[in-house]
Amino acid sequence: MLFAIVACSDSASTASGHGIPDLDGIPNFIVDSARIANSWLVGTDNVEAGSCTSIEYGISPGVHRVLRFTVSTPNIGDADAVVGDPLKHVDPNGDGDFKDSDGMFEYAPCHNHFHYKHYATYELLPVLAGGGLGTPIFARKRGFCMDDSEPNPGVDPKSWVYRECGTLTRHGNQGVHAGWADVYVRTLPGQYFVLEDSTQPTPPGEYVIRVTVNPPYIPDSTDACPVHDEQGFCRVLRESNYTDNVALLHITLPPP
């Protein structure tokens, strides 16, 4: 079982890291395009009324046709990407009041854990008649917990460091160790595009799945802006290279 299945992808881990943090250098994330290509499929999800999938991802109860896929974001840099303890971000003075939060996390009460904001975006773009791409449809996955899900090839599988999402009452330790990947498997709640959403119709045809790790964004009043890139956009993580953060996959959606 991949650790990401239980690491705030959507329930918290109880393990503590036992590798050695590598803080000398700069992390660099990529998106494993082959993992997306080998995992995507069209299926269904039966969303129950009152479930966390319905509450947190805004999906109406019932059976939905969905496009599932697995996302792996390896850290190929020469240092760890360190996020640390969510409680230190949302309550830095420890008084139980989140008004002094730095805006990097949001609390998900249904799952009783914190979601890290702006770690990745999943988009589905229709291919237009002229070959261009249309308006993107966004997947329902919004919150992430960064952890050492699996080692990159040739890396010691016992060297993980970060495997604790953290809750309101338990300190966490989020990040991705150098040489490890954060993985979100296709069976996780919300790890899909809803294909028959009346507000975003997705008819059969040609599409491109676009996944971006550590994407650029313009912050709102609730957001942090830890890093500015060369274009002046905000990023939640500093990287040695921002040009390799996107994976694109051309697919054909079949009829129902």
ABEGO torsion letter per residue (X at the ends): XBAAAABGOABBBABBBABBBBABEBBBBBBBAAAAAAABBBBBBBBBBGBAAAAAAGBBBEBBBBBBBBBBBBBABABBBBAEBAAAAABAAGAGBAAABAGABBBBAAAGBBBBBGABBBBBBBBBAAGBBBBBBBBABABBBBBBABBBBGBBAAABABABAEBAABBBBBEBBBGBBBBBBAABBGBBBBAABAABBBBBEBBBBBBBBGBBBBBBAABBBABBBAAGBBBABBBABAAAABBBBBBBBBBX
